[in-house]
Amino acid sequence: MSTMHSYAYAGAFALGLSALVGSAALPSEACAQVSQEANAAIGSEYRNIGPGLQSRFYTWADYAGVLATPDGVGAFQYFTGPEGRGAIYWSQPSGANAIYGTILDKWSSLGWETGLGYPTRDRAPTTGQAGRTSTFAQFEGGEVRSRAAIVSHPDFGTYAIHGAIHALWSTLEAPLYPLEDEHDRRPNEDGTCEPGDRAQRFHNPTTKQLNVICWNAADGARVAAVSF
């Protein structure tokens, strides 16, 4: 269990892959912990993943089966494959979505569903490019409270985008690949952001420029471009 989450899970139980794909009845004890809706949604998402991803990240179901998340809102199932670990997370507002590889590693390092929120879209190719993106949301009363993304690219790495910087980034037409996580502007950085700003650098493959999104409470988020 420590490899999945660093905090304890109440009401953990074993279901196994057979329950996920519908060939075994759900134990009555499990019904009290994870709803039939959650189990059905996770099983459906597993079947929809496709043989390519199943063979790489979802070959074997984790022995612990489907578990309730600590916040009591959702459920999840972990898997293992030759290329690493995959998972399917579910909540009523987000539905069931697969997350795996370096994006799963990054998401877990930021606190799983208590950090960026629940996955809201499966990891899909970034438009016209080699990178891949998963989106996340935090919900309150069934409504979206905040959105975020994790972008992974073989040349640039895997980084999270959230808050006001994500809100601006998500509206841009050109794909921008993050080169780092958001941070306080460093004293030795170029003059694209003001002292005290939050900043995050991106690569623009169309213009071959370094773009920086800066944010402060007074001015909001803005984009600056610096030639490579």
Helices and strands as residue ranges (DSSP letters): H 16-20, H 28-31, H 36-48, H 51-57, E 60-61, E 67-68, E 74-81, E 84-91, E 95-100, H 101-109, G 112-114, E 118-125, E 132-140, E 143-153, E 157-162, H 163-169, E 177-178, E 183-184, E 198-204, E 209-216, E 220-227
